[in-house]
Amino acid sequence: CDMIGYLREIQDDLARNGAQDPGYDIPYSTVHVGTIRGGTVLNIVPDTAEFMFEIRNLANDDPIAIMARLERHRDVYLADIRTRFPAADITIDIANSYPSLSTDTSGTAVGIIQSLTGTDHTIKVAFGTEGGLFASQLGVPTVVCGPGSMNQGHRPDEYVEVSQLDACDAMLDGLLARLVSGF
């Protein structure tokens, strides 16, 4: 619980003092605890507890520095608690890590997708994709696009309309035609 509380402190600090990008619905990096498990019944002290959290960082916030901050807190906390409970331990396992994506909306890649979709509308979404890997590690200009709307996604009743799939097919057909013709 103390570690979860500290993650909340990190989140509050990122909201106040971290990088800001008004292009996102939430304009700062986020730290989120999604699951908590531990114990079996109320009257027995759990021998283990586990929680899963994620960091969704803006490109200008360093997730390694955020993790280092959490690890320093853990080490200080463990040094104190082990005076009473020598076997106490807290491990942090990183299950996944990828860089954030920040694409220049005036770049060529965005222009190509806009010409294929017939819109100049762009948005930034606060979810992770392989796009950050392509852009930062391979230097490939990257745009994430697809059918549907994030207003409909990542919800219990998420869906994609047939008309949105048809529009995506048309965009992909246009992209294929441009690739075949050499742009």
Contact map, one row per residue, 1 for C-alpha under 8 A:
111110000000000000000000000000000000000000000000000000000000000000000000000000000000000000000000000000000000000000000000000000000000000000000000000000000000000000000000000000000000000
111111000000000000000000000000000000000000000000000000000000000000000000000000000000000000000000000000000000000000000000000000000000000000000000000000000000000000000000000000000000000
111111100000000000000000000000000000000000000000000000000000000000000000010000000000000000000000000000000000000000000000000000000000000000000000000000000000000000000000000000000000000
111111110000000000000000000000001000000000000000000000000000000000000000000000000000000000000000000000000000000000000000000000000000000000000000000000000000000000000000000000000000000
111111111000000000000000000000000000000000000000000000000000000000000000000000000000000000000000000000000000000000000000000000000000000000000000000000000000000000000000000000000000000
011111111100000000000000000000000000000000000000000000000000000000000100100000000000000000000000000000000000000000000000000000000000000000000000000000000000000000000000000000000000000
001111111110000000000000000000110000000000000000000000000000000000000100000000000000000000000000000000000000000000000000000000000000000000000000000000000000000000000000000000000000000
000111111111000000000000000000100000000000000000000000000000000000000000000000000000000000000000000000000000000000000000000000000000000000000000000000000000000000000000000000000000000
000011111111100000000000000000000000000000000000000000000000000000000000000000000000000000000000000000000000000000000000000000000000000000000000000000000000000000000000000000000000000
000001111111110000000000000000100000000000000000000000000000000001000000000000000000000000000000000000000000000000000000000000000000000000000000000000000000000000000000000000000000000
000000111111111000000000000011110000000000000000000000000000000000000000000000000000000000000000000000000000000000000000000000000000000000000000000000000000000000000000000000000000000
000000011111111100000000000000000000000000000000000000000000000000000000000000000000000000000000000000000000000000000000000000000000000000000000000000000000000000000000000000000000000
000000001111111111000000000000000000000000000000000000000000000000000000000000000000000000000000000000000000000000000000000000000000000000000000000000000000000000000000000000000000000
000000000111111111100000000111000000000000000000000000000000000000000000000000000000000000000000000000000000000000000000000000000000000000000000000000000000000000000000000000000000000
000000000011111111000000000111000000000000000000000000000000000000000000000000000000000000000000000000000000000000000000000000000000000000000000000000000000000000000000000000000000000
000000000001111111000000000000000000000000000000000000000000000000000000000000000000000000000000000000000000000000000000000000000000000000000000000000000000000000000000000000000000000
000000000000111111100000000000000000000000000000000000000000000000000000000000000000000000000000000000000000000000000000000000000000000000000000000000000000000000000000000000000000000
000000000000111111110000000110000000000000000000000000000000100000000000000000000000000000000000000000000000000000000000000000000000000000000000000000000000000000000000000000000000000
000000000000010011111000000110000000000000000000000000000101100000000000000000000000000000000000000000000000000000000000000000000000000000000000000000000000000000000000000000000000000
000000000000000001111100001110000000000000000000000000000100000000000000000000000000000000000000000000000000000000000000000000000000000000000000000000000000000000000000000000000000000
000000000000000000111111001100000000000000000000000000000100000000000000000000000000000000000000000000000000000000000000000000000000000000000000000000000000000000000000000000000000000
000000000000000000011111111000000000000000000000000000000000000000000000000000000000000000000000000000000000000000000000000000000000000000000000000000000000000000000000000000000000000
000000000000000000001111101000000000000000000000000000000000000000000000000000000000000000000000000000000000000000000000001100000000000000000000000000000000000000000000000000000000000
000000000000000000001111111100000000000000000000000000000000000000000000000000000000000000000000000000000000000000000000001111000000000000000000000000000000000000000000000000000000000
000000000000000000000111111000000000000000000000000000000000000000000000000000000000000000000000000000000000000000000000000011000000000000000000000000000000000000000000000000000000000
000000000000000000000101111110000000000000000000000000000000000000000000000000000000000000000000000000000000000000000000000001000000000000000000000000000000000000000000000000000000000
000000000000000000011111111110000000000000000000000000000000000000000000000000000000000000000000000000000000000000000000000000000000000000000000000000000000000000000000000000000000000
000000000000011001111001011111000000000000000000000000001100000000000000000000000000000000000000000000000000000000000000000000000000000000000000000000000000000000000000000000000000000
000000000010011001110000011111100000000000000000000000111100100000000000000000000000000000000000000000000000000000000000000000000000000000000000000000000000000000000000000000000000000
000000000010011000000000000111110000000000000000000000111000000000000000000000000000000000000000000000000000000000000000000000000000000000000000000000000000000000000000000000000000000
000000110110000000000000000011111000000000000000000011110000000000000000000000000000000000000000000000000000000000000000000000000000000000000000000000000000000000000000000000000000000
000000100010000000000000000001111100000000000000000011100000000000000000000000000000000000000000000000000000000000000000000000000000000000000000000000000000000000000000000000000000000
000100000000000000000000000000111111000000000000001111000000000000000000000000000000000000000000000000000000000000000000000000000000000000000000000000000000000000000000000000000000000
000000000000000000000000000000011111000000000000001111000000000000000000000000000000000000000000000000000000000000000000000000000000000000000000000000000000000000000000000000000000000
000000000000000000000000000000001111100000000000001110000000000000000000000000000000000000000000000000000000000000000000000000000000000000000000000000000000000000000000000000000000000
000000000000000000000000000000001111110000000000111100000000000000000000000000000000000000000000000000000000000000000000000000000000000000000000000000000000000000000000000000000000000
000000000000000000000000000000000011111000000000111000000000000000000000000000000000000000000000000000000000000000000000000000000000000000000000000000000000000000000000000000000000000
000000000000000000000000000000000001111100000101110000000000000000000000000000000000000000000000000000000000000000000000000000000000000000000000000000000000000000000000000000000000000
000000000000000000000000000000000000111111011111100000000000000000000000000000000000000000000000000000000000000000000000000000000000000000000000000000000000000000000000000000000000000
000000000000000000000000000000000000011111010100000000000000000000000000000000000000000000000000000000000000000000000000000000000000000000000000000000000000000000000000000000000000000
000000000000000000000000000000000000001111110000000000000000000000000000000000000000000000000000000000000000000000000000000000000000000000000000000000000000000000000000000000000000000
000000000000000000000000000000000000001111111000000000000000000000000000000000000000000000000000000000000000000000000000000000000000000000000000000000000000000000000000000000000000000
000000000000000000000000000000000000000011111000000000000000000000000000000000000000000000000000000000000000000000000000000000000000000000000000000000000000000000000000000000000000000
000000000000000000000000000000000000001111111100000000000000000000000000000000000000000000000000000000000000000000000000000000000000000000000000000000000000000000000000000000000000000
000000000000000000000000000000000000001001111110000000000000000000000000000000000000000000000000000000000000000000000000000000000000000000000000000000000000000000000000000000000000000
000000000000000000000000000000000000011100011111100000000000000000000000000000000000000000000000000000000000000000000000000000000000000000000000000000000000000000000000000000000000000
000000000000000000000000000000000000001000001111100000000000000000000000000000000000000000000000000000000000000000000000000000000000000000000000000000000000000000000000000000000000000
000000000000000000000000000000000000011000000111110000000000000000000000000000000000000000000000000000000000000000000000000000000000000000000000000000000000000000000000000000000000000
000000000000000000000000000000000001111000000111111000000000000000000000000000000000000000000000000000000000000000000000000000000000000000000000000000000000000000000000000000000000000
000000000000000000000000000000000001110000000001111100000000000000000000000000000000000000000000000000000000000000000000000000000000000000000000000000000000000000000000000000000000000
000000000000000000000000000000001111100000000000111110000000000000000000000000000000000000000000000000000000000000000000000000000000000000000000000000000000000000000000000000000000000
000000000000000000000000000000001111000000000000011111000000000000000000000000000000000000000000000000000000000000000000000000000000000000000000000000000000000000000000000000000000000
000000000000000000000000000000111110000000000000001111100000000000000000000000000000000000000000000000000000000000000000000000000000000000000000000000000000000000000000000000000000000
000000000000000000000000000000111100000000000000000111110000000000000000000000000000000000000000000000000000000000000000000000000000000000000000000000000000000000000000000000000000000
000000000000000000000000000011110000000000000000000011111000001000000000000000000000000000000000000000000000000000000000000000000000000000000000000000000000000000000000000000000000000
000000000000000000000000000011100000000000000000000001111100000000000000000000000000000000000000000100000000000000000000000001110000000000000000000000000000000000000000000000000000000
000000000000000000000000000111000000000000000000000000111111111000000000000000000000000000000000000100000000000000000000000000000000000000000000000000000000000000000000000000000000000
000000000000000000111000000110000000000000000000000000011111100000000000000000000000000000000000000111000000000000000000000000000000000000000000000000000000000000000000000000000000000
000000000000000000000000000000000000000000000000000000001111110000000000000000000000000000000000001111000000000000000000000000000000000000000000000000000000000000000000000000000000000
000000000000000000100000000000000000000000000000000000001111110000000000000000000000000000000000000000000000000000000000000000000000000000000000000000000000000000000000000000000000000
000000000000000001100000000010000000000000000000000000001111111000000000000000000000000000000000000000000000000000000000000000000000000000000000000000000000000000000000000000000000000
000000000000000000000000000000000000000000000000000000001011111111000000000000000000000000000000000000000000000000000000000000000000000000000000000000000000000000000000000000000000000
000000000000000000000000000000000000000000000000000000101000111111100000000000000000000000000000000000000000000000000000000000000000000000000000000000000000000000000000000000000000000
000000000000000000000000000000000000000000000000000000000000011111110000000000000000000000000000000000000000000000000000000000000000000000000000000000000000000000000000000000000000000
000000000000000000000000000000000000000000000000000000000000011111111000000000000000000000000000000000000000000000000000000000000000000000000000000000000000000000000000000000000000000
000000000100000000000000000000000000000000000000000000000000011111111100000000000000000000000000000000000000000000000000000000000000000000000000000000000000000000000000000000000000000
000000000000000000000000000000000000000000000000000000000000001111111110000000000000000000000000000000000000000000000000000000000000000000000000000000000000000000000000000000000000000
000000000000000000000000000000000000000000000000000000000000000111111111000000000000000000000000000000000000000000000000000000000000000000000000000000000000000000000000000000000000000
000000000000000000000000000000000000000000000000000000000000000011111111100000000000000000000000000000000000000000000000000000000000000000000000000000000000000000000000000000000000000
000001100000000000000000000000000000000000000000000000000000000001111111110000000000000000000000000000000000000000000000000000000000000000000000000000000000000000000000000000000000000
000000000000000000000000000000000000000000000000000000000000000000111111111000000000000000000000000000000000000000000000000000000000000000000000000000000000000000000000000000000000000
000000000000000000000000000000000000000000000000000000000000000000011111111100000000000000000000000000000000000000000000000000000000000000000000000000000000000000000000000000000000000
000001000000000000000000000000000000000000000000000000000000000000001111111110000000000000000000000000000000000000000000000000000000000000000000000000000000000000000000000000000000000
001000000000000000000000000000000000000000000000000000000000000000000111111111000000000001000000000000000000000000000000000000000000000000000000000000000000000000000000000000000000000
000000000000000000000000000000000000000000000000000000000000000000000011111111100000000000000000000000000000000000000000000000000000000000000000000000000000000000000000000000000000000
000000000000000000000000000000000000000000000000000000000000000000000001111111110000000000000000000000000000000000000000000000000000000000000000000000000000000000000000000000000000000
000000000000000000000000000000000000000000000000000000000000000000000000111111111000000000000000000000000000000000000000000000000000000000000000000000000000000000000000000000000000000
000000000000000000000000000000000000000000000000000000000000000000000000011111111100000111000000000000000000000000000000000000000000000000000000000000000000000000000000000000000000000
000000000000000000000000000000000000000000000000000000000000000000000000001111111110000000000000000000000000000000000000000000000000000000000000000000000000000000000000000000000000000
000000000000000000000000000000000000000000000000000000000000000000000000000111111111000000000000000000000000000000000000000000000000000000000000000000000000000000000000000000000000000
000000000000000000000000000000000000000000000000000000000000000000000000000011111111110100000000000000000000000000000000000000000000000000000000000000000000000000000000000000000000000
000000000000000000000000000000000000000000000000000000000000000000000000000001111111111100000000000000000000000000000000000000000000000000000000000000000000000000000000000000000000000
000000000000000000000000000000000000000000000000000000000000000000000000000000111111110000000000000000000000000000000000000000000000000000000000000000000000000000000000000000000000000
000000000000000000000000000000000000000000000000000000000000000000000000000000011111110000000000000000000000000000000000000000000000000000000000000000000000000000000000000000000000000
000000000000000000000000000000000000000000000000000000000000000000000000000000001111111100000000000000000000000000000000000000000000000000000000000000000000000000000000000000000000000
000000000000000000000000000000000000000000000000000000000000000000000000000000001111111100000000000000000000000000000000000000000000000000000000000000000000000000000000000000000000000
000000000000000000000000000000000000000000000000000000000000000000000000000000000100111110000000000000000000000000000000000000000000000000000000000000000000000000000000000000000000000
000000000000000000000000000000000000000000000000000000000000000000000000000001001100111111000000000000000000000000000000000000000000000000000000000000000000000000000000000000000000000
000000000000000000000000000000000000000000000000000000000000000000000000000001000000001111100000000000000000000000000000000000000000000000000000000000000000000000000000000000000000000
000000000000000000000000000000000000000000000000000000000000000000000000010001000000000111110000000000000000000000000000000000000000000000000000000000000000000000000000000000000000000
000000000000000000000000000000000000000000000000000000000000000000000000000000000000000011111000000000000000000000000000000000000000000000000000000000000000000000000000000000000000000
000000000000000000000000000000000000000000000000000000000000000000000000000000000000000001111100000000000000000000000000000000000000000000000000000000000000000000000000000000000000000
000000000000000000000000000000000000000000000000000000000000000000000000000000000000000000111110000000000000000000000000000000000000000000000000000000000000000000000000000000000000000
000000000000000000000000000000000000000000000000000000000000000000000000000000000000000000011111100000000000000000000000000000000000000000000000000000000000000000000000000000000000000
000000000000000000000000000000000000000000000000000000000000000000000000000000000000000000001111100000000000000000000000000000000000000000000000000000000000000000000000000000000000000
000000000000000000000000000000000000000000000000000000000000000000000000000000000000000000000111110000000000000000000000000000000000000000000000000000000000000000000000000000000000000
000000000000000000000000000000000000000000000000000000000000000000000000000000000000000000000111111000000000000000000000000000000000000000000000000000000000000000000000000000000000000
000000000000000000000000000000000000000000000000000000000000000000000000000000000000000000000001111100000000000000000000000000011101100000000000000000000000000000000000000000000000000
000000000000000000000000000000000000000000000000000000000010000000000000000000000000000000000000111110000000000000000000000000000001100100000000000000000000000000000000000000000000000
000000000000000000000000000000000000000000000000000000011110000000000000000000000000000000000000011111000000000000000000000000011011100000000000000000000000000000000000000000000000000
000000000000000000000000000000000000000000000000000000000110000000000000000000000000000000000000001111100000000000000000000000010011101100000000000000000000000000000000000000000000000
000000000000000000000000000000000000000000000000000000000110000000000000000000000000000000000000000111110000000000000000000000000001000000000000000000000000000000000000000000000000000
000000000000000000000000000000000000000000000000000000000000000000000000000000000000000000000000000011111010000000000000000000000000000000001110000000000000000000000000000000000000000
000000000000000000000000000000000000000000000000000000000000000000000000000000000000000000000000000001111110010000000000000000000000000000000000000000000000000000000000000000000000000
000000000000000000000000000000000000000000000000000000000000000000000000000000000000000000000000000000111110011000000000010000000000000000000000000000000000000000000000000000000000000
000000000000000000000000000000000000000000000000000000000000000000000000000000000000000000000000000000011111011000000000000000000000000000000000000000000000000000000000000000000000000
000000000000000000000000000000000000000000000000000000000000000000000000000000000000000000000000000000111111111000000000000000000000000000000000000000000000000000000000000000000000000
000000000000000000000000000000000000000000000000000000000000000000000000000000000000000000000000000000000111111100000000000000000000000000000000000000000000000000000000000000000000000
000000000000000000000000000000000000000000000000000000000000000000000000000000000000000000000000000000000011111110000000000000000000000000001110000000000000000000000000000000000000000
000000000000000000000000000000000000000000000000000000000000000000000000000000000000000000000000000000011111111111000000000000000000000000000010000000000000000000000000000000000000000
000000000000000000000000000000000000000000000000000000000000000000000000000000000000000000000000000000001111111111100000000000000000000000000000000000000000000000000000000000000000000
000000000000000000000000000000000000000000000000000000000000000000000000000000000000000000000000000000000001111111110000000000000000000000000000000000000000000000000000000000000000000
000000000000000000000000000000000000000000000000000000000000000000000000000000000000000000000000000000000000111111111000000000000000000000000010000000000000000000000000000000000000000
000000000000000000000000000000000000000000000000000000000000000000000000000000000000000000000000000000000000011111111111100000000000000000000000000000000000000000000000000000000000000
000000000000000000000000000000000000000000000000000000000000000000000000000000000000000000000000000000000000001111111111000000000000000000000000000000000000000000000000000000000000000
000000000000000000000000000000000000000000000000000000000000000000000000000000000000000000000000000000000000000111111100000000000000000000000000000000000000000000000000001001100000000
000000000000000000000000000000000000000000000000000000000000000000000000000000000000000000000000000000000000000011111110000000000000000000000000000000000000000000000010001000000000000
000000000000000000000000000000000000000000000000000000000000000000000000000000000000000000000000000000000000000001111111000000000000000000000000000000000000000000000000000000000000000
000000000000000000000000000000000000000000000000000000000000000000000000000000000000000000000000000000000000000001101111100000000000000000000000000000000000000000000000000000000000000
000000000000000000000000000000000000000000000000000000000000000000000000000000000000000000000000000000000000000001100111110000000000000000000000000000000000000000000000000000000000000
000000000000000000000000000000000000000000000000000000000000000000000000000000000000000000000000000000000000000001000011111000000000000000000000000000000000000000000000000000000000000
000000000000000000000000000000000000000000000000000000000000000000000000000000000000000000000000000000001000000000000001111100000000000000000000000000000000000000000000000000000000000
000000000000000000000011000000000000000000000000000000000000000000000000000000000000000000000000000000000000000000000000111110000000000000000000000000000000000000000000000000000000000
000000000000000000000011000000000000000000000000000000000000000000000000000000000000000000000000000000000000000000000000011111000000000000000000000000000000000000000000000000000000000
000000000000000000000001100000000000000000000000000000000000000000000000000000000000000000000000000000000000000000000000001111100000000000000000000001000000000000000000000000000000000
000000000000000000000001110000000000000000000000000000010000000000000000000000000000000000000000000000000000000000000000000111110000000000000000000000000000000000000000000000000000000
000000000000000000000000000000000000000000000000000000010000000000000000000000000000000000000000000000000000000000000000000011111000000000000000000000000000000000000000000000000000000
000000000000000000000000000000000000000000000000000000010000000000000000000000000000000000000000010110000000000000000000000001111111000000000000000000000000000000000000000000000000000
000000000000000000000000000000000000000000000000000000000000000000000000000000000000000000000000010100000000000000000000000000111111000000000000000000000000000000000000000000000000000
000000000000000000000000000000000000000000000000000000000000000000000000000000000000000000000000010000000000000000000000000000011111110000000000000000000000000000000000000000000000000
000000000000000000000000000000000000000000000000000000000000000000000000000000000000000000000000000110000000000000000000000000011111111000000111000000000000000000000000000000000000000
000000000000000000000000000000000000000000000000000000000000000000000000000000000000000000000000011111000000000000000000000000011111111110000100000000000000000000000000000000000000000
000000000000000000000000000000000000000000000000000000000000000000000000000000000000000000000000011110000000000000000000000000000111111111000000000000000000000000000000000000000000000
000000000000000000000000000000000000000000000000000000000000000000000000000000000000000000000000000000000000000000000000000000000111111111111100000000000000000000000000000000000000000
000000000000000000000000000000000000000000000000000000000000000000000000000000000000000000000000000010000000000000000000000000000011111111111100000000000000000000000000000000000000000
000000000000000000000000000000000000000000000000000000000000000000000000000000000000000000000000001010000000000000000000000000000001111111110000000000000000000000000000000000000000000
000000000000000000000000000000000000000000000000000000000000000000000000000000000000000000000000000000000000000000000000000000000001111111100000000000000000000000000000000000000000000
000000000000000000000000000000000000000000000000000000000000000000000000000000000000000000000000000000000000000000000000000000000000111111110000000000000000000000000000000000000000000
000000000000000000000000000000000000000000000000000000000000000000000000000000000000000000000000000000000000000000000000000000000000011111111000000000000000000000000000000000000000000
000000000000000000000000000000000000000000000000000000000000000000000000000000000000000000000000000000000000000000000000000000000000011101111100000000000000000000000000000000000000000
000000000000000000000000000000000000000000000000000000000000000000000000000000000000000000000000000000100000100000000000000000000000011000111110000000000000000000000000000000000000000
000000000000000000000000000000000000000000000000000000000000000000000000000000000000000000000000000000100000100000000000000000000011011000011111000000000000000000000000000000000000000
000000000000000000000000000000000000000000000000000000000000000000000000000000000000000000000000000000100000110010000000000000000010000000001111100000000000000000000000000000000000000
000000000000000000000000000000000000000000000000000000000000000000000000000000000000000000000000000000000000000000000000000000000010000000000111110000000000000000000000000000000000000
000000000000000000000000000000000000000000000000000000000000000000000000000000000000000000000000000000000000000000000000000000000000000000000011111000000000000000000000000000000000000
000000000000000000000000000000000000000000000000000000000000000000000000000000000000000000000000000000000000000000000000000000000000000000000001111100000000000000000001000000000000000
000000000000000000000000000000000000000000000000000000000000000000000000000000000000000000000000000000000000000000000000000000000000000000000000111110000000000100011011000000000000000
000000000000000000000000000000000000000000000000000000000000000000000000000000000000000000000000000000000000000000000000000000000000000000000000011111011000001110011000000000000000000
000000000000000000000000000000000000000000000000000000000000000000000000000000000000000000000000000000000000000000000000000000000000000000000000001111111000000100000000000000000000000
000000000000000000000000000000000000000000000000000000000000000000000000000000000000000000000000000000000000000000000000000010000000000000000000000111111100000000000000000000000000000
000000000000000000000000000000000000000000000000000000000000000000000000000000000000000000000000000000000000000000000000000000000000000000000000000011111000000000000000000000000000000
000000000000000000000000000000000000000000000000000000000000000000000000000000000000000000000000000000000000000000000000000000000000000000000000000111111110111100000000000000000000000
000000000000000000000000000000000000000000000000000000000000000000000000000000000000000000000000000000000000000000000000000000000000000000000000000111111110011000000000000000000000000
000000000000000000000000000000000000000000000000000000000000000000000000000000000000000000000000000000000000000000000000000000000000000000000000000001011111010000000000000000000000000
000000000000000000000000000000000000000000000000000000000000000000000000000000000000000000000000000000000000000000000000000000000000000000000000000000011111110000000000000000000000000
000000000000000000000000000000000000000000000000000000000000000000000000000000000000000000000000000000000000000000000000000000000000000000000000000000000111110000000000000000000000000
000000000000000000000000000000000000000000000000000000000000000000000000000000000000000000000000000000000000000000000000000000000000000000000000000000010011111000000000000000000000000
000000000000000000000000000000000000000000000000000000000000000000000000000000000000000000000000000000000000000000000000000000000000000000000000000000011111111100000000000000000000000
000000000000000000000000000000000000000000000000000000000000000000000000000000000000000000000000000000000000000000000000000000000000000000000000000100011000111110000000000000000000000
000000000000000000000000000000000000000000000000000000000000000000000000000000000000000000000000000000000000000000000000000000000000000000000000001110010000011111011000000000000000000
000000000000000000000000000000000000000000000000000000000000000000000000000000000000000000000000000000000000000000000000000000000000000000000000000100000000001111111000000000000000000
000000000000000000000000000000000000000000000000000000000000000000000000000000000000000000000000000000000000000000000000000000000000000000000000000000000000000111111100000000000000000
000000000000000000000000000000000000000000000000000000000000000000000000000000000000000000000000000000000000000000000000000000000000000000000000000000000000000011111110000000000000000
000000000000000000000000000000000000000000000000000000000000000000000000000000000000000000000000000000000000000000000000000000000000000000000000001100000000000111111111000000000000000
000000000000000000000000000000000000000000000000000000000000000000000000000000000000000000000000000000000000000000000000000000000000000000000000001100000000000111111111100000000000000
000000000000000000000000000000000000000000000000000000000000000000000000000000000000000000000000000000000000000000000000000000000000000000000000000000000000000001111111110000000000000
000000000000000000000000000000000000000000000000000000000000000000000000000000000000000000000000000000000000000000001000000000000000000000000000001000000000000000111111111000000000000
000000000000000000000000000000000000000000000000000000000000000000000000000000000000000000000000000000000000000000000000000000000000000000000000011000000000000000011111111100000000000
000000000000000000000000000000000000000000000000000000000000000000000000000000000000000000000000000000000000000000000000000000000000000000000000000000000000000000001111111110000000000
000000000000000000000000000000000000000000000000000000000000000000000000000000000000000000000000000000000000000000000000000000000000000000000000000000000000000000000111111111000000000
000000000000000000000000000000000000000000000000000000000000000000000000000000000000000000000000000000000000000000011000000000000000000000000000000000000000000000000011111111100000000
000000000000000000000000000000000000000000000000000000000000000000000000000000000000000000000000000000000000000000000000000000000000000000000000000000000000000000000001111111110000000
000000000000000000000000000000000000000000000000000000000000000000000000000000000000000000000000000000000000000000000000000000000000000000000000000000000000000000000000111111111000000
000000000000000000000000000000000000000000000000000000000000000000000000000000000000000000000000000000000000000000010000000000000000000000000000000000000000000000000000011111111100000
000000000000000000000000000000000000000000000000000000000000000000000000000000000000000000000000000000000000000000010000000000000000000000000000000000000000000000000000001111111110000
000000000000000000000000000000000000000000000000000000000000000000000000000000000000000000000000000000000000000000000000000000000000000000000000000000000000000000000000000111111111000
000000000000000000000000000000000000000000000000000000000000000000000000000000000000000000000000000000000000000000000000000000000000000000000000000000000000000000000000000011111111100
000000000000000000000000000000000000000000000000000000000000000000000000000000000000000000000000000000000000000000000000000000000000000000000000000000000000000000000000000001111111111
000000000000000000000000000000000000000000000000000000000000000000000000000000000000000000000000000000000000000000000000000000000000000000000000000000000000000000000000000000111111111
000000000000000000000000000000000000000000000000000000000000000000000000000000000000000000000000000000000000000000000000000000000000000000000000000000000000000000000000000000011111111
000000000000000000000000000000000000000000000000000000000000000000000000000000000000000000000000000000000000000000000000000000000000000000000000000000000000000000000000000000001111111
000000000000000000000000000000000000000000000000000000000000000000000000000000000000000000000000000000000000000000000000000000000000000000000000000000000000000000000000000000000111111
000000000000000000000000000000000000000000000000000000000000000000000000000000000000000000000000000000000000000000000000000000000000000000000000000000000000000000000000000000000111111
